[in-house]
Amino acid sequence: MKSIQSLVLIGSGNVASLMAEAFKDVGLDIWGVYSKTTENAKILAEKINVNVFKSVAEIPTDADAYLLAVNESALPVLIKELEIIEGILMHTSGSVGLDVFPENVSRSAVFYPLQTFSKSRQIDFSTVPILIESKDNQILEELMVLGAKISNNVKIADSVQRKQLHLAAVFACNFSNFMFHIAEELLKENNLDFELLKPLIIETTAKLNEISPLEAQTGPAIRNNKKILNKHLKMLENHPEYQNIYRLISDQIKKLKSV
């Protein structure tokens, strides 16, 4: 079976940068980087010692695969520009289906890493779930081999499943991180350091290795401690938007009692 040996990176953001390093580390032949932000492409290309393509016209058409790690809104236009590509075109989005590729792009796929990425953070890709999709079984096999080079957890997931995973990830990651931001702001107002909360945050996530989120739920809302709940709401009087969040989430947690 043919395997993916050569890759062109389309994009230079967080996902593209960290995946580029992961693929480079396992010896994949990366032909170069293209990004509409040429300066960012140069930074990434220098980091992994590959070429920079300054325009779509410069991108070679005969690499084995092309990783489209770009903003979801940019995909349709970019795919249109890359229709002549001979290799596999694969995007990395969790919220965009396989149907973003027009019918004339037969070698299309999704290669979605389920993780939060920041350029300043190194990622152990072996722990990152990679969800793949394609209508072509041979491409699926090639993606399974490619994914296994960097991850111990590669699974096939269709567009509906992947979108559901992405939605769940927004709750688990993006929303929880925003809660950390609120906590930090409230502490700053009282000259307290966010570092004080980090052991609590670490334990909150660590115990999920042993018990379910439902079993792990603690706090005044699950106990329906009205005295503390009302006290907290009063403390948030200067932050009506945080008050609303506190009230809404507490009300939802109370309902867990009947689950």
TIVO-460608 format. One record per residue (C-alpha): x, y, z; residue number from 1. Coordinates in nm, 2 decimals, padded with zeros to 4 digits. Example, Ala and Ser with C-alpha at 12.3 -4.5 7.8 and 13.67 -1.06 7.14 Angstrom:
NODE        x        y        z   num
NODE    01.23   -00.45    00.78     1
NODE    01.37   -00.11    00.71     2
***
This chain:
NODE        x        y        z   num
NODE    00.00    00.00    00.00     1
NODE    00.12    00.35   -00.09     2
NODE    00.20    00.56    00.22     3
NODE    00.22    00.94    00.26     4
NODE    00.59    01.03    00.24     5
NODE    00.57    01.40    00.14     6
NODE    00.36    01.68    00.28     7
NODE    00.29    02.05    00.20     8
NODE    00.17    02.26    00.49     9
NODE   -00.10    02.52    00.42    10
NODE   -00.13    02.76    00.71    11
NODE    00.11    02.89    00.97    12
NODE   -00.10    02.93    01.29    13
NODE   -00.10    02.73    01.61    14
NODE   -00.23    02.40    01.46    15
NODE    00.00    02.42    01.15    16
NODE    00.31    02.51    01.36    17
NODE    00.28    02.23    01.61    18
NODE    00.17    01.96    01.36    19
NODE    00.47    02.07    01.14    20
NODE    00.71    02.00    01.42    21
NODE    00.55    01.67    01.50    22
NODE    00.57    01.55    01.14    23
NODE    00.92    01.68    01.11    24
NODE    01.03    01.49    01.42    25
NODE    00.91    01.16    01.27    26
NODE    01.10    01.21    00.95    27
NODE    00.81    01.31    00.71    28
NODE    00.94    01.50    00.41    29
NODE    00.78    01.84    00.44    30
NODE    00.82    02.02    00.10    31
NODE    00.73    02.36    00.23    32
NODE    00.48    02.60    00.39    33
NODE    00.23    02.83    00.23    34
NODE    00.03    03.10    00.42    35
NODE   -00.15    03.41    00.32    36
NODE    00.06    03.57    00.60    37
NODE    00.40    03.52    00.43    38
NODE    00.59    03.65    00.73    39
NODE    00.44    03.38    00.96    40
NODE    00.51    03.12    00.69    41
NODE    00.87    03.23    00.69    42
NODE    00.90    03.20    01.07    43
NODE    00.76    02.85    01.06    44
NODE    00.96    02.74    00.76    45
NODE    01.28    02.86    00.92    46
NODE    01.19    02.67    01.24    47
NODE    01.16    02.34    01.06    48
NODE    01.41    02.42    00.78    49
NODE    01.18    02.39    00.48    50
NODE    01.08    02.61    00.18    51
NODE    00.83    02.90    00.18    52
NODE    00.57    02.92   -00.10    53
NODE    00.48    03.28   -00.15    54
NODE    00.18    03.21   -00.36    55
NODE   -00.06    02.93   -00.45    56
NODE    00.10    02.91   -00.79    57
NODE    00.44    02.82   -00.63    58
NODE    00.29    02.52   -00.44    59
NODE    00.40    02.19   -00.61    60
NODE    00.11    01.98   -00.72    61
NODE    00.26    01.63   -00.68    62
NODE    00.32    01.60   -00.31    63
NODE    00.15    01.30   -00.14    64
NODE   -00.07    01.51    00.08    65
NODE   -00.15    01.88    00.17    66
NODE   -00.25    01.97    00.52    67
NODE   -00.50    02.26    00.52    68
NODE   -00.46    02.40    00.88    69
NODE   -00.64    02.73    00.82    70
NODE   -00.94    02.91    00.96    71
NODE   -01.26    02.74    00.87    72
NODE   -01.39    03.04    00.68    73
NODE   -01.09    03.03    00.45    74
NODE   -01.13    02.67    00.34    75
NODE   -01.38    02.70    00.05    76
NODE   -01.18    02.96   -00.13    77
NODE   -00.85    02.79   -00.06    78
NODE   -00.98    02.45   -00.18    79
NODE   -01.10    02.61   -00.50    80
NODE   -00.75    02.74   -00.56    81
NODE   -00.60    02.40   -00.50    82
NODE   -00.83    02.19   -00.72    83
NODE   -00.55    02.10   -00.95    84
NODE   -00.35    01.93   -00.67    85
NODE   -00.28    01.56   -00.74    86
NODE   -00.22    01.45   -00.38    87
NODE   -00.46    01.42   -00.08    88
NODE   -00.62    01.75    00.03    89
NODE   -00.71    01.72    00.40    90
NODE   -00.83    01.99    00.64    91
NODE   -00.79    01.99    01.01    92
NODE   -01.12    02.14    01.13    93
NODE   -01.35    01.97    01.38    94
NODE   -01.65    02.18    01.28    95
NODE   -01.64    02.15    00.90    96
NODE   -01.76    01.85    00.72    97
NODE   -01.61    01.65    00.43    98
NODE   -01.86    01.82    00.21    99
NODE   -01.66    02.14    00.20   100
NODE   -01.47    01.97   -00.08   101
NODE   -01.64    01.99   -00.42   102
NODE   -01.71    01.67   -00.61   103
NODE   -01.42    01.72   -00.85   104
NODE   -01.17    01.70   -00.56   105
NODE   -01.18    01.32   -00.53   106
NODE   -00.88    01.28   -00.30   107
NODE   -01.02    01.47   -00.01   108
NODE   -01.00    01.39    00.36   109
NODE   -01.01    01.53    00.72   110
NODE   -00.72    01.50    00.96   111
NODE   -00.85    01.65    01.29   112
NODE   -00.63    01.66    01.60   113
NODE   -00.85    01.69    01.91   114
NODE   -00.64    01.92    02.12   115
NODE   -00.60    02.29    02.22   116
NODE   -00.29    02.44    02.06   117
NODE   -00.07    02.74    02.15   118
NODE    00.26    02.81    01.98   119
NODE    00.43    02.87    02.31   120
NODE    00.34    02.52    02.44   121
NODE    00.50    02.19    02.33   122
NODE    00.25    01.91    02.28   123
NODE    00.31    01.54    02.33   124
NODE    00.13    01.43    02.01   125
NODE    00.14    01.07    02.11   126
NODE   -00.15    01.15    02.35   127
NODE   -00.36    01.35    02.10   128
NODE   -00.66    01.18    01.95   129
NODE   -00.66    01.22    01.57   130
NODE   -01.00    01.18    01.39   131
NODE   -00.98    01.10    01.02   132
NODE   -01.24    01.08    00.75   133
NODE   -01.25    01.01    00.38   134
NODE   -01.49    00.85    00.12   135
NODE   -01.19    00.66   -00.02   136
NODE   -01.09    00.35    00.18   137
NODE   -00.73    00.36    00.05   138
NODE   -00.70    00.72    00.17   139
NODE   -00.83    00.62    00.51   140
NODE   -00.56    00.35    00.53   141
NODE   -00.30    00.60    00.43   142
NODE   -00.42    00.85    00.69   143
NODE   -00.43    00.58    00.96   144
NODE   -00.06    00.51    00.89   145
NODE    00.02    00.88    00.89   146
NODE   -00.16    00.95    01.21   147
NODE    00.00    00.65    01.38   148
NODE    00.34    00.81    01.32   149
NODE    00.27    01.09    01.56   150
NODE   -00.03    00.96    01.78   151
NODE   -00.12    00.65    01.97   152
NODE   -00.49    00.73    01.92   153
NODE   -00.61    00.75    01.56   154
NODE   -00.98    00.69    01.49   155
NODE   -01.22    00.71    01.20   156
NODE   -01.51    00.96    01.27   157
NODE   -01.76    01.09    01.02   158
NODE   -01.85    01.46    00.99   159
NODE   -02.15    01.43    01.22   160
NODE   -01.95    01.26    01.50   161
NODE   -01.66    01.50    01.46   162
NODE   -01.88    01.81    01.48   163
NODE   -02.03    01.67    01.80   164
NODE   -01.68    01.61    01.94   165
NODE   -01.59    01.97    01.85   166
NODE   -01.90    02.10    02.03   167
NODE   -01.82    01.90    02.34   168
NODE   -01.46    02.02    02.32   169
NODE   -01.58    02.38    02.33   170
NODE   -01.76    02.31    02.66   171
NODE   -01.47    02.11    02.80   172
NODE   -01.19    02.34    02.69   173
NODE   -01.29    02.69    02.57   174
NODE   -01.57    02.75    02.82   175
NODE   -01.37    02.61    03.11   176
NODE   -01.07    02.83    03.02   177
NODE   -01.30    03.13    03.02   178
NODE   -01.41    03.03    03.37   179
NODE   -01.04    03.04    03.47   180
NODE   -01.02    03.39    03.32   181
NODE   -01.32    03.50    03.54   182
NODE   -01.16    03.35    03.84   183
NODE   -00.83    03.53    03.77   184
NODE   -01.01    03.86    03.73   185
NODE   -01.20    03.82    04.06   186
NODE   -00.88    03.74    04.24   187
NODE   -00.69    04.03    04.09   188
NODE   -00.95    04.27    04.22   189
NODE   -00.87    04.15    04.57   190
NODE   -00.49    04.13    04.53   191
NODE   -00.48    03.75    04.52   192
NODE   -00.27    03.53    04.29   193
NODE   -00.42    03.29    04.04   194
NODE   -00.14    03.05    04.14   195
NODE   -00.35    02.97    04.45   196
NODE   -00.61    02.80    04.23   197
NODE   -00.38    02.59    04.02   198
NODE   -00.36    02.29    04.26   199
NODE   -00.74    02.29    04.27   200
NODE   -00.77    02.30    03.89   201
NODE   -00.51    02.02    03.85   202
NODE   -00.70    01.80    04.09   203
NODE   -01.03    01.88    03.93   204
NODE   -00.91    01.74    03.60   205
NODE   -00.69    01.46    03.74   206
NODE   -00.97    01.29    03.92   207
NODE   -01.16    01.25    03.59   208
NODE   -00.91    00.97    03.52   209
NODE   -01.09    00.77    03.79   210
NODE   -01.45    00.90    03.81   211
NODE   -01.71    01.06    03.58   212
NODE   -01.77    01.44    03.57   213
NODE   -02.11    01.37    03.73   214
NODE   -01.95    01.18    04.02   215
NODE   -01.68    01.45    04.06   216
NODE   -01.92    01.74    04.09   217
NODE   -01.89    01.93    04.42   218
NODE   -01.97    02.27    04.55   219
NODE   -02.26    02.47    04.69   220
NODE   -02.49    02.42    04.40   221
NODE   -02.48    02.04    04.40   222
NODE   -02.55    02.06    04.78   223
NODE   -02.81    02.33    04.72   224
NODE   -02.66    02.55    04.98   225
NODE   -02.88    02.85    04.93   226
NODE   -02.70    03.06    05.19   227
NODE   -02.36    03.04    05.01   228
NODE   -02.52    03.07    04.67   229
NODE   -02.70    03.39    04.76   230
NODE   -02.38    03.52    04.93   231
NODE   -02.18    03.46    04.61   232
NODE   -02.45    03.63    04.40   233
NODE   -02.43    03.94    04.62   234
NODE   -02.05    03.94    04.60   235
NODE   -02.09    03.96    04.22   236
NODE   -02.32    04.27    04.22   237
NODE   -02.06    04.47    04.04   238
NODE   -02.03    04.21    03.77   239
NODE   -02.39    04.14    03.65   240
NODE   -02.26    03.94    03.36   241
NODE   -02.07    03.71    03.59   242
NODE   -02.38    03.70    03.82   243
NODE   -02.58    03.57    03.52   244
NODE   -02.33    03.30    03.45   245
NODE   -02.31    03.20    03.81   246
NODE   -02.69    03.17    03.84   247
NODE   -02.73    02.98    03.52   248
NODE   -02.46    02.73    03.58   249
NODE   -02.57    02.68    03.95   250
NODE   -02.92    02.62    03.84   251
NODE   -02.80    02.35    03.59   252
NODE   -02.58    02.19    03.86   253
NODE   -02.88    02.17    04.10   254
NODE   -03.06    01.96    03.84   255
NODE   -02.79    01.70    03.86   256
NODE   -02.93    01.59    04.19   257
NODE   -03.21    01.41    04.00   258
NODE   -02.98    01.25    03.74   259
***
